[in-house]
Every structure is written in C-alpha cells, then in structure tokens.
Amino acid sequence: GLLAVAALFGAARAFLAPASQAFLPMVVGRKALPPAIAAQSIAFQTGAIAGPALGGVIVGVNVPLAYAVSLGMFLLAVAAFILIRTSGKPAPQTNPLSPVDSVKEGLAYVWKTKIVLGAISLDLVVVLLAGVALLTPIFARDILHVGPQGFGLLRASFGVGAMVMAIYLSRYPIVRHGGVWMFAAVAVFGICTITFGLSRIVWLSGLVLFIGGAADMISVNVRQTLIQLATPDHMRGRVSSVSMLFIGASNELGEAYSGVMVRLLGAVGAAVFGGFGALAATGAWSAMFPGLRKADRLT
C-alpha cells in the first residue's frame, strides 16, 4: 500500500513540475516573468527550509496531526489555484499533433534552440559535478568535527542563501546581460565549492555555502527565464518537461557520482574536483554556446 502511494506521488510530481513552470508565464505574462520566477523560488525555499523544521515539531506533538496539517496545506493550495482568473492556456494549434509527435517536436526544438539546450545541459553538468549538499554530513563529522548544531548550520546555509537572493530578485530582477549573469553565477558557485572543500573553519564553510546558494539562485532565475522566453507558448510544457528531466537526472546521477568520487578522492578531493569541474564547464559552455553567453534582455 505504501509503495503504491509513493509511486502515485512520484508520478504526480513528474507532471507537477513541468506544468507549473509552463503555467507561470501564461498567468503573469512575459514582462513580469523574472520577478515571478523569483517569487516562486521564495515559496519553494521557504518550504524546503521551514517545512522539515515545522514537521519535526508537529510530529513531536502528534503524528496524525502532521498528516492533517499537510492535508490542510494541500487544500489551501487547491483553493489558491481555483482563485486564479487567467486561463493559463496557450493559443490552440492549427494542426494538433499526436502525443508521440508532440514529444518528438519538443525534443527537436530543444536540440535546435541552442540557448535552451545550452542552459539545460550546463545545469546538468554543474549539478552532477559540484553538488556538495550530499557531502555536508561527511564534512561536519570528519573534516570540521562539529556536532548536530554545526551540521544544521551547514545544511541550512545553502537554502538560506538561495532564499535571500530570491527575495532580492523578486524586488530587483535581472533584466539585462542575462547570459553573463548566469555564467558568472555558475563560476562563483564553482569557487564556493572549492573553498568549501578546502575549509577547516565551520563559519567559513557556512559562509561559502550561503554564497553558493545565492549564486545558484541567480543561475536558476536567469536560466528559467531564458528558457521560458525562448520557447513558444504551445511548446512550453514539453520544453519544461525536458528541462525537469535533465534536472532530475542530474540530482540522481549526482548522488551516485558523489559516492564514487568520495570513494576515489575522499570528501575534500571530491569537492575540490567538482568545483574545478564547474569552472571548466563554465568556460566550455561559454565557448560552445555563444548565443547563450550573449543573451541580453530578460523581458
């Protein structure tokens, strides 16, 4: 029973992420897209940071209550969705395609549109190489020698940095030189990963994770905006699905990759190697996708 529910939950989430990304531009319009993406990121980061802490408190009081609160939050989300007045539907296609042909068309569009392909594939490579979140328990225990409180600090620093930057971008969105901002943010993320790997001071490790989270949010904000603006309305759902497939693959493969690299190089070596890999990917993608590097307006 639990496995069936988990499978149904995973299948629903596979539809949720692409649909929400494709739906957003149709609701707010293209001009308001950068701050809207930042606001969406604020909601996500708030849930990611506060959710586990609040859930732990409620579970400590009563386990069924935790599920009841979760159900209540879900019903609030449904009510908020119903209150949206815009349709969120793209203009109908003159010659609708079959589901298989639609998938083929979406994949072909991603392959041919170099800005979209470059943005998606850069995220895949960087997350695969330089995802340090999985290494924080090892660093907290074996490198920095801190207890649960220190581990909590490290674990929260990245998300707090991302949320602070998302709040800033919701008020002051990036509207020019989008490609430069994205590549610069990825480079800063790589430098922070290297510094985290070499640090032996817990506050410095927390600081570079905070900065890395902020840089990652800039990259996410610019990348999602560029992808949405470069994609026709009727194809946005398929392109968002491809993007989420790459993101999901990078997260899952990154876990396996991190385990292998820790085994081969140790935790420090894995972090440093990943950081230099992110910097190398920044230079390589900047050369291979000049249109992405020169992308300017995000409105």
NORBEL-V574756 format. One record per residue. N is the residue number from 0. RES is the residue in one small letter. SS is DSSP state (alpha for helix, beta for strand, coil for the rest). OMEGA is omega in whole degrees, 0 to 359 (999 if undefined). Layout:
<<N | RES | SS | OMEGA> <N | RES | SS | OMEGA>>
This chain:
<<0 | g | coil | 181> <1 | l | alpha | 179> <2 | l | alpha | 178> <3 | a | alpha | 178> <4 | v | alpha | 179> <5 | a | alpha | 179> <6 | a | alpha | 178> <7 | l | alpha | 178> <8 | f | alpha | 180> <9 | g | alpha | 179> <10 | a | alpha | 178> <11 | a | alpha | 180> <12 | r | alpha | 178> <13 | a | alpha | 176> <14 | f | alpha | 187> <15 | l | alpha | 187> <16 | a | alpha | 178> <17 | p | alpha | 181> <18 | a | alpha | 181> <19 | s | alpha | 177> <20 | q | alpha | 181> <21 | a | alpha | 184> <22 | f | alpha | 187> <23 | l | alpha | 181> <24 | p | alpha | 180> <25 | m | alpha | 181> <26 | v | alpha | 186> <27 | v | alpha | 184> <28 | g | coil | 185> <29 | r | coil | 184> <30 | k | coil | 183> <31 | a | coil | 187> <32 | l | alpha | 182> <33 | p | alpha | 178> <34 | p | alpha | 178> <35 | a | alpha | 177> <36 | i | alpha | 178> <37 | a | alpha | 179> <38 | a | alpha | 177> <39 | q | alpha | 178> <40 | s | alpha | 177> <41 | i | alpha | 180> <42 | a | alpha | 181> <43 | f | alpha | 182> <44 | q | alpha | 177> <45 | t | alpha | 178> <46 | g | alpha | 182> <47 | a | alpha | 182> <48 | i | alpha | 186> <49 | a | alpha | 184> <50 | g | alpha | 180> <51 | p | alpha | 180> <52 | a | alpha | 179> <53 | l | alpha | 178> <54 | g | alpha | 178> <55 | g | alpha | 179> <56 | v | alpha | 183> <57 | i | alpha | 177> <58 | v | alpha | 178> <59 | g | alpha | 178> <60 | v | alpha | 183> <61 | n | coil | 183> <62 | v | alpha | 178> <63 | p | alpha | 179> <64 | l | alpha | 179> <65 | a | alpha | 178> <66 | y | alpha | 179> <67 | a | alpha | 177> <68 | v | alpha | 178> <69 | s | alpha | 177> <70 | l | alpha | 178> <71 | g | alpha | 177> <72 | m | alpha | 178> <73 | f | alpha | 179> <74 | l | alpha | 175> <75 | l | alpha | 178> <76 | a | alpha | 178> <77 | v | alpha | 179> <78 | a | alpha | 179> <79 | a | alpha | 179> <80 | f | alpha | 180> <81 | i | alpha | 182> <82 | l | coil | 177> <83 | i | coil | 186> <84 | r | coil | 179> <85 | t | coil | 185> <86 | s | coil | 183> <87 | g | coil | 182> <88 | k | coil | 175> <89 | p | coil | 176> <90 | a | coil | 182> <91 | p | coil | 178> <92 | q | coil | 180> <93 | t | coil | 179> <94 | n | coil | 182> <95 | p | coil | 183> <96 | l | coil | 173> <97 | s | coil | 180> <98 | p | alpha | 181> <99 | v | alpha | 179> <100 | d | alpha | 177> <101 | s | alpha | 177> <102 | v | alpha | 179> <103 | k | alpha | 180> <104 | e | alpha | 179> <105 | g | alpha | 179> <106 | l | alpha | 179> <107 | a | alpha | 180> <108 | y | alpha | 178> <109 | v | alpha | 182> <110 | w | alpha | 184> <111 | k | alpha | 183> <112 | t | coil | 191> <113 | k | alpha | 178> <114 | i | alpha | 180> <115 | v | alpha | 181> <116 | l | alpha | 181> <117 | g | alpha | 181> <118 | a | alpha | 182> <119 | i | alpha | 184> <120 | s | alpha | 177> <121 | l | alpha | 178> <122 | d | alpha | 179> <123 | l | alpha | 185> <124 | v | alpha | 184> <125 | v | alpha | 179> <126 | v | alpha | 179> <127 | l | alpha | 186> <128 | l | alpha | 195> <129 | a | alpha | 176> <130 | g | coil | 185> <131 | v | coil | 184> <132 | a | alpha | 181> <133 | l | alpha | 182> <134 | l | alpha | 185> <135 | t | alpha | 177> <136 | p | alpha | 180> <137 | i | alpha | 180> <138 | f | alpha | 180> <139 | a | alpha | 184> <140 | r | alpha | 191> <141 | d | alpha | 185> <142 | i | alpha | 184> <143 | l | coil | 177> <144 | h | coil | 177> <145 | v | coil | 182> <146 | g | coil | 181> <147 | p | alpha | 180> <148 | q | alpha | 178> <149 | g | alpha | 177> <150 | f | alpha | 178> <151 | g | alpha | 177> <152 | l | alpha | 181> <153 | l | alpha | 183> <154 | r | alpha | 184> <155 | a | alpha | 188> <156 | s | alpha | 182> <157 | f | alpha | 180> <158 | g | alpha | 178> <159 | v | alpha | 177> <160 | g | alpha | 179> <161 | a | alpha | 182> <162 | m | alpha | 178> <163 | v | alpha | 179> <164 | m | alpha | 178> <165 | a | alpha | 177> <166 | i | alpha | 179> <167 | y | alpha | 182> <168 | l | alpha | 177> <169 | s | alpha | 178> <170 | r | alpha | 181> <171 | y | coil | 183> <172 | p | coil | 174> <173 | i | coil | 183> <174 | v | coil | 180> <175 | r | coil | 177> <176 | h | coil | 184> <177 | g | alpha | 181> <178 | g | alpha | 179> <179 | v | alpha | 179> <180 | w | alpha | 183> <181 | m | alpha | 180> <182 | f | alpha | 178> <183 | a | alpha | 180> <184 | a | alpha | 179> <185 | v | alpha | 178> <186 | a | alpha | 177> <187 | v | alpha | 177> <188 | f | alpha | 178> <189 | g | alpha | 179> <190 | i | alpha | 178> <191 | c | alpha | 179> <192 | t | alpha | 177> <193 | i | alpha | 181> <194 | t | alpha | 177> <195 | f | alpha | 180> <196 | g | alpha | 183> <197 | l | alpha | 186> <198 | s | coil | 173> <199 | r | coil | 182> <200 | i | coil | 189> <201 | v | alpha | 182> <202 | w | alpha | 177> <203 | l | alpha | 177> <204 | s | alpha | 177> <205 | g | alpha | 181> <206 | l | alpha | 182> <207 | v | alpha | 173> <208 | l | alpha | 176> <209 | f | alpha | 179> <210 | i | alpha | 177> <211 | g | alpha | 177> <212 | g | alpha | 178> <213 | a | alpha | 178> <214 | a | alpha | 179> <215 | d | alpha | 179> <216 | m | alpha | 176> <217 | i | alpha | 179> <218 | s | alpha | 180> <219 | v | alpha | 182> <220 | n | alpha | 181> <221 | v | alpha | 183> <222 | r | alpha | 181> <223 | q | alpha | 179> <224 | t | alpha | 179> <225 | l | alpha | 180> <226 | i | alpha | 181> <227 | q | alpha | 181> <228 | l | alpha | 182> <229 | a | coil | 186> <230 | t | coil | 175> <231 | p | coil | 184> <232 | d | alpha | 187> <233 | h | alpha | 183> <234 | m | alpha | 188> <235 | r | alpha | 180> <236 | g | alpha | 180> <237 | r | alpha | 179> <238 | v | alpha | 177> <239 | s | alpha | 178> <240 | s | alpha | 178> <241 | v | alpha | 180> <242 | s | alpha | 180> <243 | m | alpha | 176> <244 | l | alpha | 178> <245 | f | alpha | 181> <246 | i | alpha | 179> <247 | g | alpha | 179> <248 | a | alpha | 181> <249 | s | alpha | 179> <250 | n | alpha | 182> <251 | e | alpha | 179> <252 | l | alpha | 179> <253 | g | alpha | 177> <254 | e | alpha | 179> <255 | a | alpha | 181> <256 | y | alpha | 180> <257 | s | alpha | 179> <258 | g | alpha | 179> <259 | v | alpha | 184> <260 | m | alpha | 176> <261 | v | alpha | 179> <262 | r | alpha | 183> <263 | l | alpha | 189> <264 | l | alpha | 188> <265 | g | alpha | 184> <266 | a | alpha | 180> <267 | v | alpha | 180> <268 | g | alpha | 179> <269 | a | alpha | 180> <270 | a | alpha | 181> <271 | v | alpha | 179> <272 | f | alpha | 179> <273 | g | alpha | 178> <274 | g | alpha | 177> <275 | f | alpha | 176> <276 | g | alpha | 178> <277 | a | alpha | 178> <278 | l | alpha | 178> <279 | a | alpha | 178> <280 | a | alpha | 178> <281 | t | alpha | 179> <282 | g | alpha | 182> <283 | a | alpha | 181> <284 | w | alpha | 176> <285 | s | alpha | 178> <286 | a | alpha | 184> <287 | m | alpha | 183> <288 | f | coil | 181> <289 | p | alpha | 178> <290 | g | alpha | 177> <291 | l | alpha | 179> <292 | r | alpha | 183> <293 | k | coil | 179> <294 | a | coil | 190> <295 | d | coil | 190> <296 | r | coil | 177> <297 | l | coil | 178> <298 | t | coil | 999>>
